[in-house]
Every structure is written in C-alpha cells, then in structure tokens.
C-alpha cells in the first residue's frame, strides 16, 4: 500500500481515483490496522465476502480493473503489483510481482483512451473469467461460511468453506483466506507450497500481463 500511495501522489490528478478493496472476512478488525499503518489518502473499503472477486471472478489478489470516466472497464488484469517483491530467505525465498504495471497505469492516466494499454471491449470481456455453475455455488457457500463464523459457529463455517474450496479449487482467494486463520498466515509454508505446485504443474497463478517491458 505505501507503494500505491507514492504512485497516487505522483500522478496527482483530481480525475484519477484509486479504490482499494481489502478482501478479508475479518472485516475492519483485520484490515483496519493495515490501512491505518499505510495511511493512504485514496479510498479504502473492506470486502468481507469477497464480492468484488466474485463479480469479476478474480482468483487471487492483487487484481484490478481500470474504469474510465464513462464507467466502462477499459482494462482488467490479475497480478497487478506495483513492484517486484521478495519474501523469505535461502531456499524458502521467492520473488513475485512485476515492474511494468505502474508505468502502464501512468500512461493511461496521461493519455486516456489513446493509451496503448487500453484493452478493447472484446479483450476485456475475454479476460473476465466466465462463471461456472459450480463457481457460483462456491461463492454462495463461502458467504454462508462467513455468516456462521460471524455468529461464532466455526464448525459450520469451516464446513461451508470446504464446500466452497471443493466447488472452486482454483480460487486462491478462498485458500489464502482460510490460511489467515492459521498460525502461519496467508503467506507462510502452505502458501509457498501451493505456489510451487502451481509453477510445477504449469497452472496460471495469475494470467500473464499483456504489457511489454
């Protein structure tokens, strides 16, 4: 978030708005301290039921959509990092992210519809993953699990979360949300093992960006 704050300040355009959605079933209690520490001046919301990912069928965060002044989505991507990150040490070290998204975003703000990074309507539609019946059922089960957890019924919550994961096993959002309830958190050993398995099997962790260096 500090990186996006820097970008927001550098763009410094009253017509450019960032809306950052923290998707966390822990709500304000979990996401609020992160926002407070970053002290961003752009808009922040907490999405407890992952409704944004459900709407766009995002499978992981960070993901983003560019929306123009007429309310049209002109670009939609996954893996929208503002820089390359590194976590862990030694054999456990991994790097992730990219350094091409930031300049592409700035080019769009500067050039609008003339930006080379604006996607056609057909490309945007093609980049929105189509919902299967199972994925829709998974979203509903996930929300039910969240409801039970808010009412202290963790056993039922876990049951519905497992149903969601079984119906939509490709949703990294579901997996990482579940990991936040573990001691190691959402970026620990289980997460790294999952990511390594994705790479080993050639499964898209994020779809590649069509942005050239």
C-alpha contacts under 8 A as a table, 3 or more apart, distances in Angstrom:
res1	aa1	res2	aa2	distance
1	X	4	X	5.11
1	X	5	X	6.21
1	X	38	X	6.09
1	X	40	X	7.37
2	X	5	X	4.95
2	X	6	X	6.31
2	X	38	X	5.68
2	X	40	X	7.34
3	X	6	X	5.12
3	X	7	X	6.35
3	X	82	X	6.65
3	X	83	X	7.95
4	X	7	X	4.90
4	X	8	X	5.99
4	X	82	X	6.85
5	X	8	X	5.01
5	X	9	X	6.17
5	X	40	X	5.75
5	X	41	X	7.17
5	X	42	X	7.60
6	X	9	X	5.18
6	X	10	X	6.10
7	X	10	X	5.03
7	X	11	X	6.14
7	X	102	X	7.68
8	X	11	X	5.32
8	X	12	X	6.18
8	X	18	X	7.57
8	X	42	X	7.66
9	X	12	X	5.01
11	X	16	X	7.93
11	X	106	X	6.96
11	X	109	X	7.85
12	X	16	X	7.76
13	X	16	X	5.37
14	X	17	X	7.50
16	X	109	X	7.06
17	X	42	X	6.89
17	X	43	X	7.70
18	X	42	X	5.68
18	X	43	X	6.19
19	X	42	X	6.62
19	X	43	X	4.79
19	X	44	X	5.83
19	X	45	X	7.41
20	X	42	X	7.69
20	X	43	X	6.14
20	X	44	X	4.80
20	X	45	X	6.26
21	X	44	X	5.93
21	X	45	X	4.85
21	X	46	X	5.55
21	X	47	X	6.16
22	X	31	X	6.49
22	X	44	X	7.58
22	X	45	X	6.31
22	X	46	X	4.82
22	X	47	X	5.80
22	X	48	X	7.97
23	X	46	X	6.07
23	X	47	X	4.63
23	X	48	X	5.67
23	X	49	X	7.15
23	X	50	X	5.33
24	X	27	X	5.72
24	X	30	X	7.15
24	X	31	X	6.92
24	X	46	X	6.97
24	X	47	X	6.27
24	X	48	X	4.97
24	X	49	X	7.38
24	X	50	X	7.28
24	X	177	X	6.89
25	X	47	X	7.47
25	X	48	X	4.19
25	X	49	X	6.26
25	X	50	X	8.00
25	X	146	X	6.63
25	X	177	X	7.53
26	X	29	X	6.07
26	X	30	X	4.94
26	X	31	X	7.21
26	X	48	X	6.79
27	X	30	X	5.60
27	X	31	X	6.10
27	X	32	X	7.74
27	X	46	X	6.08
27	X	47	X	7.22
27	X	48	X	5.48
28	X	31	X	5.11
28	X	32	X	4.75
28	X	46	X	6.60
29	X	32	X	5.70
29	X	33	X	7.22
30	X	33	X	6.71
30	X	34	X	7.63
31	X	34	X	5.37
31	X	35	X	6.40
31	X	46	X	6.94
32	X	35	X	5.14
32	X	36	X	6.03
33	X	36	X	4.88
33	X	37	X	6.00
34	X	37	X	5.21
34	X	38	X	6.29
35	X	38	X	5.21
35	X	39	X	5.92
35	X	40	X	6.89
35	X	44	X	7.59
36	X	39	X	4.97
36	X	40	X	7.77
40	X	43	X	7.81
47	X	50	X	5.43
47	X	51	X	6.53
47	X	52	X	7.37
48	X	51	X	7.74
49	X	142	X	7.50
49	X	143	X	5.73
49	X	146	X	7.10
50	X	53	X	5.42
50	X	54	X	6.25
51	X	54	X	4.90
51	X	55	X	6.06
52	X	55	X	5.09
52	X	56	X	6.31
52	X	57	X	7.95
52	X	58	X	7.92
53	X	56	X	5.28
53	X	57	X	5.12
53	X	58	X	4.58
53	X	59	X	6.96
53	X	60	X	7.93
54	X	57	X	4.81
54	X	58	X	6.75
54	X	139	X	6.71
55	X	58	X	7.95
56	X	128	X	6.04
56	X	129	X	7.17
57	X	128	X	6.69
57	X	129	X	5.63
57	X	130	X	7.18
57	X	131	X	6.83
58	X	61	X	7.53
58	X	63	X	6.89
58	X	78	X	7.18
58	X	128	X	7.93
58	X	129	X	7.43
58	X	171	X	7.91
59	X	170	X	6.82
59	X	171	X	4.60
59	X	172	X	5.46
59	X	173	X	5.79
60	X	63	X	6.88
60	X	78	X	7.33
60	X	79	X	7.83
60	X	171	X	6.74
60	X	172	X	5.16
60	X	173	X	4.93
60	X	205	X	7.91
60	X	206	X	7.47
61	X	78	X	7.19
61	X	79	X	6.82
61	X	173	X	7.02
62	X	78	X	6.51
62	X	79	X	5.54
62	X	80	X	5.54
62	X	81	X	6.68
63	X	76	X	7.88
63	X	77	X	5.83
63	X	78	X	4.21
63	X	79	X	5.57
63	X	80	X	5.29
64	X	76	X	5.88
64	X	77	X	5.56
64	X	78	X	6.42
64	X	80	X	6.34
65	X	73	X	6.49
65	X	74	X	7.57
65	X	75	X	5.65
65	X	76	X	4.27
65	X	77	X	6.42
66	X	73	X	5.60
66	X	74	X	5.60
66	X	75	X	5.03
66	X	76	X	6.29
67	X	70	X	7.80
67	X	71	X	5.63
67	X	72	X	5.28
67	X	73	X	4.40
67	X	74	X	5.88
67	X	75	X	7.40
68	X	71	X	5.36
68	X	72	X	5.47
68	X	73	X	6.50
68	X	74	X	6.65
68	X	112	X	7.97
69	X	72	X	7.47
73	X	76	X	7.15
73	X	124	X	7.25
74	X	118	X	5.53
74	X	119	X	5.50
74	X	120	X	6.91
74	X	121	X	7.06
74	X	124	X	6.78
75	X	117	X	7.66
75	X	118	X	5.79
75	X	119	X	5.24
75	X	124	X	5.97
76	X	124	X	6.12
76	X	127	X	6.73
76	X	128	X	7.42
77	X	80	X	6.51
77	X	127	X	7.38
77	X	207	X	7.62
77	X	209	X	6.96
78	X	206	X	5.65
78	X	207	X	6.16
78	X	208	X	7.90
78	X	209	X	7.67
79	X	97	X	6.77
79	X	206	X	5.59
79	X	207	X	7.36
79	X	208	X	7.98
79	X	209	X	7.81
80	X	97	X	7.53
80	X	98	X	7.88
80	X	101	X	6.44
81	X	84	X	7.22
81	X	97	X	5.21
81	X	98	X	5.94
81	X	99	X	7.43
81	X	101	X	6.71
81	X	102	X	7.94
82	X	97	X	7.46
82	X	98	X	6.82
82	X	99	X	6.24
82	X	100	X	7.86
82	X	101	X	6.16
82	X	102	X	5.48
83	X	97	X	5.97
83	X	98	X	5.20
83	X	99	X	4.64
83	X	100	X	7.88
83	X	101	X	7.97
83	X	102	X	7.68
84	X	95	X	6.94
84	X	96	X	5.75
84	X	97	X	4.41
84	X	98	X	4.75
84	X	99	X	5.94
85	X	95	X	5.50
85	X	96	X	5.30
85	X	97	X	5.88
86	X	93	X	7.05
86	X	94	X	5.74
86	X	95	X	4.26
86	X	96	X	6.44
87	X	93	X	5.69
87	X	94	X	5.67
87	X	95	X	6.50
88	X	92	X	5.41
88	X	93	X	4.10
88	X	94	X	6.38
89	X	92	X	5.39
89	X	93	X	4.40
89	X	94	X	7.98
90	X	93	X	5.42
98	X	101	X	6.86
99	X	102	X	6.59
99	X	103	X	7.98
100	X	103	X	5.92
100	X	104	X	6.45
100	X	211	X	6.71
100	X	212	X	7.20
100	X	213	X	5.94
101	X	104	X	5.13
101	X	105	X	6.15
101	X	211	X	7.41
102	X	105	X	5.18
102	X	106	X	6.32
103	X	106	X	5.04
103	X	107	X	6.10
104	X	107	X	5.07
104	X	108	X	6.39
104	X	117	X	6.36
104	X	211	X	7.44
105	X	108	X	5.17
105	X	109	X	6.39
106	X	109	X	5.12
106	X	110	X	6.17
107	X	110	X	5.12
107	X	111	X	5.92
107	X	112	X	7.81
107	X	115	X	6.16
107	X	117	X	7.74
108	X	111	X	5.15
108	X	112	X	4.96
108	X	113	X	7.32
108	X	114	X	7.76
108	X	115	X	5.08
108	X	116	X	7.86
108	X	117	X	6.73
108	X	118	X	7.12
109	X	112	X	5.62
110	X	115	X	7.93
111	X	114	X	5.39
111	X	115	X	5.11
112	X	115	X	5.63
113	X	118	X	6.47
114	X	118	X	7.52
115	X	118	X	5.66
117	X	211	X	7.26
119	X	122	X	7.98
119	X	123	X	5.84
119	X	124	X	6.14
120	X	123	X	5.11
120	X	124	X	6.23
121	X	124	X	5.13
121	X	125	X	6.11
122	X	125	X	5.11
122	X	126	X	6.07
123	X	126	X	4.96
123	X	127	X	6.08
124	X	127	X	5.11
124	X	128	X	6.47
125	X	128	X	5.43
126	X	129	X	7.14
131	X	134	X	7.97
131	X	135	X	5.89
131	X	136	X	6.53
132	X	135	X	5.15
132	X	136	X	6.44
133	X	136	X	5.22
133	X	137	X	6.29
134	X	137	X	5.04
134	X	138	X	6.05
134	X	167	X	5.37
134	X	168	X	6.69
135	X	138	X	4.84
135	X	139	X	6.27
135	X	167	X	6.23
135	X	168	X	5.42
136	X	139	X	5.20
136	X	140	X	6.49
137	X	140	X	5.14
137	X	141	X	6.19
137	X	164	X	7.37
137	X	167	X	7.20
138	X	141	X	5.04
138	X	142	X	6.05
138	X	163	X	6.82
138	X	164	X	4.04
138	X	165	X	7.00
138	X	166	X	7.91
138	X	167	X	5.39
138	X	168	X	6.00
139	X	142	X	5.09
139	X	143	X	6.32
139	X	164	X	6.60
140	X	143	X	5.21
140	X	144	X	6.28
140	X	164	X	7.85
141	X	144	X	5.03
141	X	145	X	6.17
141	X	160	X	5.28
141	X	161	X	6.53
141	X	163	X	6.48
141	X	164	X	5.36
142	X	145	X	5.06
142	X	146	X	6.32
142	X	160	X	6.16
142	X	161	X	5.27
142	X	163	X	7.85
142	X	164	X	5.46
142	X	174	X	7.97
143	X	146	X	5.02
143	X	147	X	6.23
144	X	147	X	5.02
144	X	148	X	6.31
144	X	157	X	7.19
144	X	160	X	6.56
145	X	148	X	5.22
145	X	149	X	6.20
145	X	156	X	6.77
145	X	157	X	3.91
145	X	158	X	6.53
145	X	159	X	7.31
145	X	160	X	4.87
145	X	161	X	5.54
146	X	149	X	5.04
146	X	150	X	6.22
146	X	157	X	6.29
147	X	150	X	5.24
147	X	151	X	6.56
147	X	157	X	7.48
148	X	151	X	5.15
148	X	152	X	6.39
148	X	153	X	5.06
148	X	154	X	6.62
148	X	156	X	6.35
148	X	157	X	5.08
149	X	152	X	5.00
149	X	153	X	5.24
149	X	154	X	5.13
149	X	156	X	7.78
149	X	157	X	5.28
150	X	153	X	7.48
153	X	156	X	5.72
153	X	157	X	6.20
154	X	157	X	4.76
154	X	158	X	6.01
155	X	158	X	5.25
155	X	159	X	6.34
156	X	159	X	5.00
156	X	160	X	6.37
157	X	160	X	5.38
157	X	161	X	6.17
158	X	161	X	4.99
158	X	162	X	6.09
159	X	162	X	5.23
159	X	163	X	6.36
160	X	163	X	4.89
160	X	164	X	6.21
161	X	164	X	4.97
161	X	165	X	6.24
161	X	174	X	7.76
161	X	178	X	7.95
162	X	165	X	5.03
162	X	166	X	6.08
163	X	166	X	5.12
163	X	167	X	6.15
164	X	167	X	5.21
164	X	168	X	6.05
164	X	169	X	7.91
164	X	174	X	7.62
165	X	168	X	5.12
165	X	169	X	4.97
165	X	171	X	7.27
165	X	174	X	6.45
165	X	175	X	7.23
166	X	169	X	5.47
168	X	171	X	5.83
169	X	172	X	7.81
171	X	174	X	5.51
171	X	175	X	6.76
172	X	175	X	5.01
172	X	176	X	5.98
173	X	176	X	5.32
173	X	177	X	5.96
174	X	177	X	5.19
174	X	178	X	6.28
175	X	178	X	5.28
175	X	179	X	6.37
176	X	179	X	4.87
176	X	180	X	6.43
176	X	186	X	5.03
176	X	187	X	7.79
176	X	191	X	7.24
177	X	180	X	5.32
177	X	181	X	7.48
177	X	186	X	6.89
178	X	181	X	5.76
178	X	182	X	7.47
178	X	186	X	7.81
179	X	182	X	5.20
179	X	184	X	7.45
179	X	185	X	5.29
179	X	186	X	4.81
179	X	191	X	7.92
180	X	183	X	7.71
180	X	184	X	7.68
180	X	185	X	4.45
180	X	186	X	4.95
181	X	185	X	6.66
182	X	185	X	5.46
184	X	187	X	7.31
184	X	188	X	5.13
184	X	189	X	7.23
185	X	188	X	5.80
186	X	191	X	6.36
187	X	190	X	7.63
187	X	191	X	5.29
187	X	192	X	6.85
188	X	191	X	5.37
188	X	192	X	6.28
189	X	192	X	5.12
189	X	193	X	6.10
190	X	193	X	5.09
190	X	194	X	6.14
191	X	194	X	5.08
191	X	195	X	6.18
192	X	195	X	5.04
192	X	196	X	6.08
193	X	196	X	5.08
193	X	197	X	6.18
194	X	197	X	5.10
194	X	198	X	6.31
195	X	198	X	5.05
195	X	199	X	6.38
195	X	205	X	7.29
196	X	199	X	5.11
196	X	200	X	6.05
197	X	200	X	4.95
197	X	201	X	6.07
198	X	201	X	5.39
198	X	202	X	6.00
198	X	203	X	4.86
198	X	204	X	6.82
198	X	205	X	6.36
199	X	202	X	5.12
199	X	203	X	6.19
199	X	204	X	7.65
199	X	205	X	7.64
200	X	203	X	7.75
204	X	207	X	5.79
